[in-house]
Amino acid sequence: MIKITLKRSLIGFNEKQRRTVRSLGLGRIGSSVVQEETPAILGMVRKVPHLVEVDRLAEPVEVDEE
């Protein structure tokens, strides 16, 4: 599992990068999301490394889905 945090504003970046960040589940600066390390997610992160910060989580995280 990886934790992805939006660190920079999307202002000034092209629409494709904005859509990539939104599809990762990020909205505002400082927002974070925990995702599985799938090839699709890692590919999206590789497209916007200048906008996000990625942390690997050592243990699986329980996600409350309400």
N, CA, C and O atoms as a Maestro MAE file, in Angstrom:
{
 s_m_m2io_version
 :::
 2.0.0
}

f_m_ct {
 s_m_title
 :::
 protein
 m_atom[264] {
  # First column is atom index #
  i_m_mmod_type
  r_m_x_coord
  r_m_y_coord
  r_m_z_coord
  i_m_residue_number
  s_m_chain_name
  s_m_pdb_residue_name
  s_m_pdb_atom_name
  i_m_atomic_number
  :::
  1 25 0.850 -1.176 0.000 1 A "MET " " N  " 7
  2 3 0.000 0.000 0.000 1 A "MET " " CA " 6
  3 2 0.899 1.245 0.000 1 A "MET " " C  " 6
  4 15 1.979 1.260 0.591 1 A "MET " " O  " 8
  5 25 0.420 2.265 -0.673 2 A "ILE " " N  " 7
  6 3 1.146 3.530 -0.689 2 A "ILE " " CA " 6
  7 2 0.193 4.664 -0.316 2 A "ILE " " C  " 6
  8 15 -1.004 4.618 -0.599 2 A "ILE " " O  " 8
  9 25 0.758 5.674 0.322 3 A "LYS " " N  " 7
  10 3 0.003 6.871 0.680 3 A "LYS " " CA " 6
  11 2 0.464 7.975 -0.256 3 A "LYS " " C  " 6
  12 15 1.655 8.280 -0.332 3 A "LYS " " O  " 8
  13 25 -0.485 8.575 -0.970 4 A "ILE " " N  " 7
  14 3 -0.182 9.625 -1.938 4 A "ILE " " CA " 6
  15 2 -0.764 10.931 -1.415 4 A "ILE " " C  " 6
  16 15 -1.943 10.993 -1.065 4 A "ILE " " O  " 8
  17 25 0.064 11.977 -1.361 5 A "THR " " N  " 7
  18 3 -0.349 13.282 -0.851 5 A "THR " " CA " 6
  19 2 -0.102 14.344 -1.910 5 A "THR " " C  " 6
  20 15 0.976 14.401 -2.502 5 A "THR " " O  " 8
  21 25 -1.106 15.188 -2.148 6 A "LEU " " N  " 7
  22 3 -0.951 16.295 -3.102 6 A "LEU " " CA " 6
  23 2 -0.175 17.417 -2.417 6 A "LEU " " C  " 6
  24 15 -0.607 17.936 -1.388 6 A "LEU " " O  " 8
  25 25 0.970 17.788 -2.988 7 A "LYS " " N  " 7
  26 3 1.852 18.779 -2.369 7 A "LYS " " CA " 6
  27 2 1.855 20.132 -3.070 7 A "LYS " " C  " 6
  28 15 2.232 21.132 -2.459 7 A "LYS " " O  " 8
  29 25 1.447 20.191 -4.333 8 A "ARG " " N  " 7
  30 3 1.472 21.454 -5.064 8 A "ARG " " CA " 6
  31 2 0.129 21.721 -5.704 8 A "ARG " " C  " 6
  32 15 -0.663 20.806 -5.929 8 A "ARG " " O  " 8
  33 25 -0.118 22.980 -5.992 9 A "SER " " N  " 7
  34 3 -1.345 23.382 -6.655 9 A "SER " " CA " 6
  35 2 -1.343 22.927 -8.104 9 A "SER " " C  " 6
  36 15 -0.289 22.802 -8.729 9 A "SER " " O  " 8
  37 25 -2.526 22.683 -8.625 10 A "LEU " " N  " 7
  38 3 -2.669 22.265 -10.015 10 A "LEU " " CA " 6
  39 2 -2.747 23.446 -10.974 10 A "LEU " " C  " 6
  40 15 -2.795 23.256 -12.189 10 A "LEU " " O  " 8
  41 25 -2.761 24.663 -10.438 11 A "ILE " " N  " 7
  42 3 -2.834 25.855 -11.272 11 A "ILE " " CA " 6
  43 2 -1.584 25.943 -12.142 11 A "ILE " " C  " 6
  44 15 -0.462 25.833 -11.647 11 A "ILE " " O  " 8
  45 25 -1.785 26.140 -13.425 12 A "GLY " " N  " 7
  46 3 -0.671 26.289 -14.348 12 A "GLY " " CA " 6
  47 2 -0.235 24.996 -15.011 12 A "GLY " " C  " 6
  48 15 0.601 25.019 -15.914 12 A "GLY " " O  " 8
  49 25 -0.781 23.873 -14.583 13 A "PHE " " N  " 7
  50 3 -0.431 22.595 -15.196 13 A "PHE " " CA " 6
  51 2 -1.528 22.192 -16.179 13 A "PHE " " C  " 6
  52 15 -2.678 22.613 -16.053 13 A "PHE " " O  " 8
  53 25 -1.153 21.373 -17.155 14 A "ASN " " N  " 7
  54 3 -2.115 21.061 -18.212 14 A "ASN " " CA " 6
  55 2 -3.247 20.151 -17.717 14 A "ASN " " C  " 6
  56 15 -3.155 19.537 -16.653 14 A "ASN " " O  " 8
  57 25 -4.289 20.085 -18.502 15 A "GLU " " N  " 7
  58 3 -5.512 19.373 -18.132 15 A "GLU " " CA " 6
  59 2 -5.261 17.876 -17.922 15 A "GLU " " C  " 6
  60 15 -5.887 17.259 -17.061 15 A "GLU " " O  " 8
  61 25 -4.371 17.306 -18.687 16 A "LYS " " N  " 7
  62 3 -4.084 15.880 -18.556 16 A "LYS " " CA " 6
  63 2 -3.505 15.571 -17.165 16 A "LYS " " C  " 6
  64 15 -3.870 14.572 -16.546 16 A "LYS " " O  " 8
  65 25 -2.617 16.421 -16.689 17 A "GLN " " N  " 7
  66 3 -2.046 16.226 -15.356 17 A "GLN " " CA " 6
  67 2 -3.101 16.449 -14.277 17 A "GLN " " C  " 6
  68 15 -3.118 15.739 -13.272 17 A "GLN " " O  " 8
  69 25 -3.970 17.416 -14.477 18 A "ARG " " N  " 7
  70 3 -5.051 17.671 -13.520 18 A "ARG " " CA " 6
  71 2 -5.963 16.454 -13.403 18 A "ARG " " C  " 6
  72 15 -6.348 16.052 -12.305 18 A "ARG " " O  " 8
  73 25 -6.303 15.871 -14.565 19 A "ARG " " N  " 7
  74 3 -7.178 14.685 -14.553 19 A "ARG " " CA " 6
  75 2 -6.498 13.489 -13.897 19 A "ARG " " C  " 6
  76 15 -7.154 12.688 -13.231 19 A "ARG " " O  " 8
  77 25 -5.196 13.368 -14.081 20 A "THR " " N  " 7
  78 3 -4.453 12.272 -13.454 20 A "THR " " CA " 6
  79 2 -4.499 12.402 -11.938 20 A "THR " " C  " 6
  80 15 -4.721 11.416 -11.235 20 A "THR " " O  " 8
  81 25 -4.292 13.610 -11.436 21 A "VAL " " N  " 7
  82 3 -4.333 13.840 -9.984 21 A "VAL " " CA " 6
  83 2 -5.737 13.566 -9.453 21 A "VAL " " C  " 6
  84 15 -5.890 12.940 -8.404 21 A "VAL " " O  " 8
  85 25 -6.747 14.023 -10.157 22 A "ARG " " N  " 7
  86 3 -8.129 13.788 -9.721 22 A "ARG " " CA " 6
  87 2 -8.460 12.294 -9.712 22 A "ARG " " C  " 6
  88 15 -9.145 11.813 -8.810 22 A "ARG " " O  " 8
  89 25 -7.971 11.562 -10.723 23 A "SER " " N  " 7
  90 3 -8.271 10.129 -10.785 23 A "SER " " CA " 6
  91 2 -7.547 9.337 -9.707 23 A "SER " " C  " 6
  92 15 -7.956 8.223 -9.378 23 A "SER " " O  " 8
  93 25 -6.477 9.898 -9.152 24 A "LEU " " N  " 7
  94 3 -5.825 9.269 -8.007 24 A "LEU " " CA " 6
  95 2 -6.656 9.443 -6.741 24 A "LEU " " C  " 6
  96 15 -6.425 8.758 -5.744 24 A "LEU " " O  " 8
  97 25 -7.627 10.361 -6.780 25 A "GLY " " N  " 7
  98 3 -8.491 10.589 -5.631 25 A "GLY " " CA " 6
  99 2 -8.099 11.797 -4.812 25 A "GLY " " C  " 6
  100 15 -8.541 11.950 -3.673 25 A "GLY " " O  " 8
  101 25 -7.266 12.663 -5.386 26 A "LEU " " N  " 7
  102 3 -6.784 13.838 -4.660 26 A "LEU " " CA " 6
  103 2 -7.538 15.079 -5.116 26 A "LEU " " C  " 6
  104 15 -7.847 15.229 -6.299 26 A "LEU " " O  " 8
  105 25 -7.834 15.969 -4.169 27 A "GLY " " N  " 7
  106 3 -8.572 17.171 -4.508 27 A "GLY " " CA " 6
  107 2 -7.837 18.439 -4.139 27 A "GLY " " C  " 6
  108 15 -7.488 19.238 -5.007 27 A "GLY " " O  " 8
  109 25 -7.605 18.622 -2.860 28 A "ARG " " N  " 7
  110 3 -6.965 19.847 -2.376 28 A "ARG " " CA " 6
  111 2 -5.517 19.601 -2.003 28 A "ARG " " C  " 6
  112 15 -5.101 18.459 -1.807 28 A "ARG " " O  " 8
  113 25 -4.749 20.677 -1.906 29 A "ILE " " N  " 7
  114 3 -3.372 20.569 -1.447 29 A "ILE " " CA " 6
  115 2 -3.399 20.009 -0.030 29 A "ILE " " C  " 6
  116 15 -4.167 20.468 0.815 29 A "ILE " " O  " 8
  117 25 -2.558 19.019 0.217 30 A "GLY " " N  " 7
  118 3 -2.503 18.399 1.537 30 A "GLY " " CA " 6
  119 2 -3.410 17.194 1.679 30 A "GLY " " C  " 6
  120 15 -3.309 16.466 2.666 30 A "GLY " " O  " 8
  121 25 -4.296 16.962 0.716 31 A "SER " " N  " 7
  122 3 -5.173 15.793 0.804 31 A "SER " " CA " 6
  123 2 -4.358 14.535 0.503 31 A "SER " " C  " 6
  124 15 -3.435 14.554 -0.310 31 A "SER " " O  " 8
  125 25 -4.720 13.446 1.176 32 A "SER " " N  " 7
  126 3 -4.000 12.188 1.019 32 A "SER " " CA " 6
  127 2 -4.978 11.068 0.731 32 A "SER " " C  " 6
  128 15 -6.158 11.134 1.075 32 A "SER " " O  " 8
  129 25 -4.451 10.035 0.087 33 A "VAL " " N  " 7
  130 3 -5.251 8.847 -0.195 33 A "VAL " " CA " 6
  131 2 -4.324 7.637 -0.115 33 A "VAL " " C  " 6
  132 15 -3.150 7.719 -0.476 33 A "VAL " " O  " 8
  133 25 -4.860 6.519 0.360 34 A "VAL " " N  " 7
  134 3 -4.100 5.273 0.410 34 A "VAL " " CA " 6
  135 2 -4.575 4.398 -0.742 34 A "VAL " " C  " 6
  136 15 -5.769 4.131 -0.882 34 A "VAL " " O  " 8
  137 25 -3.633 3.956 -1.562 35 A "GLN " " N  " 7
  138 3 -3.944 3.157 -2.745 35 A "GLN " " CA " 6
  139 2 -3.096 1.888 -2.740 35 A "GLN " " C  " 6
  140 15 -2.050 1.828 -2.093 35 A "GLN " " O  " 8
  141 25 -3.558 0.885 -3.464 36 A "GLU " " N  " 7
  142 3 -2.768 -0.326 -3.675 36 A "GLU " " CA " 6
  143 2 -1.653 -0.006 -4.674 36 A "GLU " " C  " 6
  144 15 -1.789 0.905 -5.491 36 A "GLU " " O  " 8
  145 25 -0.557 -0.753 -4.605 37 A "GLU " " N  " 7
  146 3 0.562 -0.554 -5.527 37 A "GLU " " CA " 6
  147 2 0.339 -1.340 -6.808 37 A "GLU " " C  " 6
  148 15 1.032 -2.324 -7.065 37 A "GLU " " O  " 8
  149 25 -0.613 -0.915 -7.601 38 A "THR " " N  " 7
  150 3 -0.872 -1.579 -8.870 38 A "THR " " CA " 6
  151 2 -0.104 -0.860 -9.976 38 A "THR " " C  " 6
  152 15 0.262 0.305 -9.816 38 A "THR " " O  " 8
  153 25 0.140 -1.530 -11.082 39 A "PRO " " N  " 7
  154 3 0.847 -0.868 -12.186 39 A "PRO " " CA " 6
  155 2 0.127 0.394 -12.667 39 A "PRO " " C  " 6
  156 15 0.780 1.361 -13.058 39 A "PRO " " O  " 8
  157 25 -1.191 0.397 -12.644 40 A "ALA " " N  " 7
  158 3 -1.939 1.577 -13.091 40 A "ALA " " CA " 6
  159 2 -1.703 2.766 -12.158 40 A "ALA " " C  " 6
  160 15 -1.461 3.880 -12.623 40 A "ALA " " O  " 8
  161 25 -1.771 2.539 -10.867 41 A "ILE " " N  " 7
  162 3 -1.568 3.614 -9.893 41 A "ILE " " CA " 6
  163 2 -0.132 4.121 -9.959 41 A "ILE " " C  " 6
  164 15 0.096 5.330 -9.947 41 A "ILE " " O  " 8
  165 25 0.832 3.217 -10.028 42 A "LEU " " N  " 7
  166 3 2.237 3.632 -10.099 42 A "LEU " " CA " 6
  167 2 2.518 4.404 -11.381 42 A "LEU " " C  " 6
  168 15 3.334 5.326 -11.377 42 A "LEU " " O  " 8
  169 25 1.857 4.043 -12.477 43 A "GLY " " N  " 7
  170 3 2.013 4.781 -13.726 43 A "GLY " " CA " 6
  171 2 1.476 6.198 -13.622 43 A "GLY " " C  " 6
  172 15 2.073 7.137 -14.147 43 A "GLY " " O  " 8
  173 25 0.336 6.349 -12.935 44 A "MET " " N  " 7
  174 3 -0.226 7.696 -12.746 44 A "MET " " CA " 6
  175 2 0.696 8.545 -11.875 44 A "MET " " C  " 6
  176 15 0.895 9.729 -12.146 44 A "MET " " O  " 8
  177 25 1.256 7.942 -10.836 45 A "VAL " " N  " 7
  178 3 2.167 8.679 -9.950 45 A "VAL " " CA " 6
  179 2 3.415 9.106 -10.717 45 A "VAL " " C  " 6
  180 15 3.928 10.204 -10.497 45 A "VAL " " O  " 8
  181 25 3.908 8.253 -11.614 46 A "ARG " " N  " 7
  182 3 5.090 8.601 -12.411 46 A "ARG " " CA " 6
  183 2 4.838 9.779 -13.353 46 A "ARG " " C  " 6
  184 15 5.783 10.460 -13.752 46 A "ARG " " O  " 8
  185 25 3.577 10.027 -13.713 47 A "LYS " " N  " 7
  186 3 3.252 11.138 -14.605 47 A "LYS " " CA " 6
  187 2 3.212 12.482 -13.882 47 A "LYS " " C  " 6
  188 15 3.360 13.528 -14.514 47 A "LYS " " O  " 8
  189 25 3.012 12.463 -12.552 48 A "VAL " " N  " 7
  190 3 2.903 13.721 -11.809 48 A "VAL " " CA " 6
  191 2 3.778 13.719 -10.546 48 A "VAL " " C  " 6
  192 15 3.297 14.091 -9.475 48 A "VAL " " O  " 8
  193 25 5.050 13.309 -10.646 49 A "PRO " " N  " 7
  194 3 5.883 13.242 -9.433 49 A "PRO " " CA " 6
  195 2 6.187 14.615 -8.840 49 A "PRO " " C  " 6
  196 15 6.507 14.727 -7.657 49 A "PRO " " O  " 8
  197 25 6.089 15.655 -9.659 50 A "HIS " " N  " 7
  198 3 6.360 17.011 -9.212 50 A "HIS " " CA " 6
  199 2 5.189 17.600 -8.405 50 A "HIS " " C  " 6
  200 15 5.325 18.660 -7.794 50 A "HIS " " O  " 8
  201 25 4.057 16.916 -8.408 51 A "LEU " " N  " 7
  202 3 2.873 17.410 -7.701 51 A "LEU " " CA " 6
  203 2 2.550 16.616 -6.439 51 A "LEU " " C  " 6
  204 15 1.868 17.122 -5.548 51 A "LEU " " O  " 8
  205 25 3.032 15.382 -6.355 52 A "VAL " " N  " 7
  206 3 2.642 14.505 -5.253 52 A "VAL " " CA " 6
  207 2 3.853 14.005 -4.481 52 A "VAL " " C  " 6
  208 15 4.989 14.055 -4.952 52 A "VAL " " O  " 8
  209 25 3.564 13.520 -3.271 53 A "GLU " " N  " 7
  210 3 4.563 12.873 -2.435 53 A "GLU " " CA " 6
  211 2 4.038 11.472 -2.141 53 A "GLU " " C  " 6
  212 15 2.864 11.299 -1.812 53 A "GLU " " O  " 8
  213 25 4.902 10.483 -2.258 54 A "VAL " " N  " 7
  214 3 4.483 9.092 -2.074 54 A "VAL " " CA " 6
  215 2 5.239 8.481 -0.912 54 A "VAL " " C  " 6
  216 15 6.463 8.588 -0.832 54 A "VAL " " O  " 8
  217 25 4.505 7.835 -0.006 55 A "ASP " " N  " 7
  218 3 5.093 7.126 1.123 55 A "ASP " " CA " 6
  219 2 4.633 5.678 1.064 55 A "ASP " " C  " 6
  220 15 3.445 5.401 0.894 55 A "ASP " " O  " 8
  221 25 5.576 4.760 1.203 56 A "ARG " " N  " 7
  222 3 5.218 3.336 1.276 56 A "ARG " " CA " 6
  223 2 4.815 3.020 2.706 56 A "ARG " " C  " 6
  224 15 5.503 3.407 3.651 56 A "ARG " " O  " 8
  225 25 3.714 2.324 2.863 57 A "LEU " " N  " 7
  226 3 3.238 1.932 4.180 57 A "LEU " " CA " 6
  227 2 3.716 0.517 4.466 57 A "LEU " " C  " 6
  228 15 3.562 -0.383 3.640 57 A "LEU " " O  " 8
  229 25 4.300 0.330 5.651 58 A "ALA " " N  " 7
  230 3 4.882 -0.962 6.013 58 A "ALA " " CA " 6
  231 2 3.807 -2.015 6.249 58 A "ALA " " C  " 6
  232 15 3.972 -3.173 5.866 58 A "ALA " " O  " 8
  233 25 2.716 -1.617 6.874 59 A "GLU " " N  " 7
  234 3 1.664 -2.564 7.215 59 A "GLU " " CA " 6
  235 2 0.413 -2.251 6.426 59 A "GLU " " C  " 6
  236 15 0.170 -1.097 6.075 59 A "GLU " " O  " 8
  237 25 -0.389 -3.277 6.142 60 A "PRO " " N  " 7
  238 3 -1.671 -3.008 5.477 60 A "PRO " " CA " 6
  239 2 -2.552 -2.111 6.349 60 A "PRO " " C  " 6
  240 15 -2.572 -2.241 7.573 60 A "PRO " " O  " 8
  241 25 -3.264 -1.217 5.710 61 A "VAL " " N  " 7
  242 3 -4.109 -0.265 6.417 61 A "VAL " " CA " 6
  243 2 -5.559 -0.669 6.238 61 A "VAL " " C  " 6
  244 15 -5.992 -0.988 5.131 61 A "VAL " " O  " 8
  245 25 -6.309 -0.654 7.332 62 A "GLU " " N  " 7
  246 3 -7.747 -0.935 7.274 62 A "GLU " " CA " 6
  247 2 -8.440 0.327 6.794 62 A "GLU " " C  " 6
  248 15 -8.270 1.392 7.387 62 A "GLU " " O  " 8
  249 25 -9.215 0.219 5.736 63 A "VAL " " N  " 7
  250 3 -9.930 1.376 5.202 63 A "VAL " " CA " 6
  251 2 -11.402 1.221 5.543 63 A "VAL " " C  " 6
  252 15 -12.022 0.212 5.208 63 A "VAL " " O  " 8
  253 25 -11.965 2.235 6.217 64 A "ASP " " N  " 7
  254 3 -13.381 2.205 6.555 64 A "ASP " " CA " 6
  255 2 -14.192 2.684 5.366 64 A "ASP " " C  " 6
  256 15 -14.080 3.839 4.958 64 A "ASP " " O  " 8
  257 25 -14.995 1.814 4.819 65 A "GLU " " N  " 7
  258 3 -15.857 2.197 3.706 65 A "GLU " " CA " 6
  259 2 -17.276 2.276 4.234 65 A "GLU " " C  " 6
  260 15 -17.895 1.256 4.536 65 A "GLU " " O  " 8
  261 25 -17.783 3.485 4.342 66 A "GLU " " N  " 7
  262 3 -19.130 3.688 4.910 66 A "GLU " " CA " 6
  263 2 -20.122 4.024 3.840 66 A "GLU " " C  " 6
  264 15 -21.300 4.228 4.132 66 A "GLU " " O  " 8
  :::
 }
 m_bond[263] {
  # First column is bond index #
  i_m_from
  i_m_to
  i_m_order
  :::
  1 1 2 1
  2 2 3 1
  3 3 4 2
  4 3 5 1
  5 5 6 1
  6 6 7 1
  7 7 8 2
  8 7 9 1
  9 9 10 1
  10 10 11 1
  11 11 12 2
  12 11 13 1
  13 13 14 1
  14 14 15 1
  15 15 16 2
  16 15 17 1
  17 17 18 1
  18 18 19 1
  19 19 20 2
  20 19 21 1
  21 21 22 1
  22 22 23 1
  23 23 24 2
  24 23 25 1
  25 25 26 1
  26 26 27 1
  27 27 28 2
  28 27 29 1
  29 29 30 1
  30 30 31 1
  31 31 32 2
  32 31 33 1
  33 33 34 1
  34 34 35 1
  35 35 36 2
  36 35 37 1
  37 37 38 1
  38 38 39 1
  39 39 40 2
  40 39 41 1
  41 41 42 1
  42 42 43 1
  43 43 44 2
  44 43 45 1
  45 45 46 1
  46 46 47 1
  47 47 48 2
  48 47 49 1
  49 49 50 1
  50 50 51 1
  51 51 52 2
  52 51 53 1
  53 53 54 1
  54 54 55 1
  55 55 56 2
  56 55 57 1
  57 57 58 1
  58 58 59 1
  59 59 60 2
  60 59 61 1
  61 61 62 1
  62 62 63 1
  63 63 64 2
  64 63 65 1
  65 65 66 1
  66 66 67 1
  67 67 68 2
  68 67 69 1
  69 69 70 1
  70 70 71 1
  71 71 72 2
  72 71 73 1
  73 73 74 1
  74 74 75 1
  75 75 76 2
  76 75 77 1
  77 77 78 1
  78 78 79 1
  79 79 80 2
  80 79 81 1
  81 81 82 1
  82 82 83 1
  83 83 84 2
  84 83 85 1
  85 85 86 1
  86 86 87 1
  87 87 88 2
  88 87 89 1
  89 89 90 1
  90 90 91 1
  91 91 92 2
  92 91 93 1
  93 93 94 1
  94 94 95 1
  95 95 96 2
  96 95 97 1
  97 97 98 1
  98 98 99 1
  99 99 100 2
  100 99 101 1
  101 101 102 1
  102 102 103 1
  103 103 104 2
  104 103 105 1
  105 105 106 1
  106 106 107 1
  107 107 108 2
  108 107 109 1
  109 109 110 1
  110 110 111 1
  111 111 112 2
  112 111 113 1
  113 113 114 1
  114 114 115 1
  115 115 116 2
  116 115 117 1
  117 117 118 1
  118 118 119 1
  119 119 120 2
  120 119 121 1
  121 121 122 1
  122 122 123 1
  123 123 124 2
  124 123 125 1
  125 125 126 1
  126 126 127 1
  127 127 128 2
  128 127 129 1
  129 129 130 1
  130 130 131 1
  131 131 132 2
  132 131 133 1
  133 133 134 1
  134 134 135 1
  135 135 136 2
  136 135 137 1
  137 137 138 1
  138 138 139 1
  139 139 140 2
  140 139 141 1
  141 141 142 1
  142 142 143 1
  143 143 144 2
  144 143 145 1
  145 145 146 1
  146 146 147 1
  147 147 148 2
  148 147 149 1
  149 149 150 1
  150 150 151 1
  151 151 152 2
  152 151 153 1
  153 153 154 1
  154 154 155 1
  155 155 156 2
  156 155 157 1
  157 157 158 1
  158 158 159 1
  159 159 160 2
  160 159 161 1
  161 161 162 1
  162 162 163 1
  163 163 164 2
  164 163 165 1
  165 165 166 1
  166 166 167 1
  167 167 168 2
  168 167 169 1
  169 169 170 1
  170 170 171 1
  171 171 172 2
  172 171 173 1
  173 173 174 1
  174 174 175 1
  175 175 176 2
  176 175 177 1
  177 177 178 1
  178 178 179 1
  179 179 180 2
  180 179 181 1
  181 181 182 1
  182 182 183 1
  183 183 184 2
  184 183 185 1
  185 185 186 1
  186 186 187 1
  187 187 188 2
  188 187 189 1
  189 189 190 1
  190 190 191 1
  191 191 192 2
  192 191 193 1
  193 193 194 1
  194 194 195 1
  195 195 196 2
  196 195 197 1
  197 197 198 1
  198 198 199 1
  199 199 200 2
  200 199 201 1
  201 201 202 1
  202 202 203 1
  203 203 204 2
  204 203 205 1
  205 205 206 1
  206 206 207 1
  207 207 208 2
  208 207 209 1
  209 209 210 1
  210 210 211 1
  211 211 212 2
  212 211 213 1
  213 213 214 1
  214 214 215 1
  215 215 216 2
  216 215 217 1
  217 217 218 1
  218 218 219 1
  219 219 220 2
  220 219 221 1
  221 221 222 1
  222 222 223 1
  223 223 224 2
  224 223 225 1
  225 225 226 1
  226 226 227 1
  227 227 228 2
  228 227 229 1
  229 229 230 1
  230 230 231 1
  231 231 232 2
  232 231 233 1
  233 233 234 1
  234 234 235 1
  235 235 236 2
  236 235 237 1
  237 237 238 1
  238 238 239 1
  239 239 240 2
  240 239 241 1
  241 241 242 1
  242 242 243 1
  243 243 244 2
  244 243 245 1
  245 245 246 1
  246 246 247 1
  247 247 248 2
  248 247 249 1
  249 249 250 1
  250 250 251 1
  251 251 252 2
  252 251 253 1
  253 253 254 1
  254 254 255 1
  255 255 256 2
  256 255 257 1
  257 257 258 1
  258 258 259 1
  259 259 260 2
  260 259 261 1
  261 261 262 1
  262 262 263 1
  263 263 264 2
  :::
 }
}
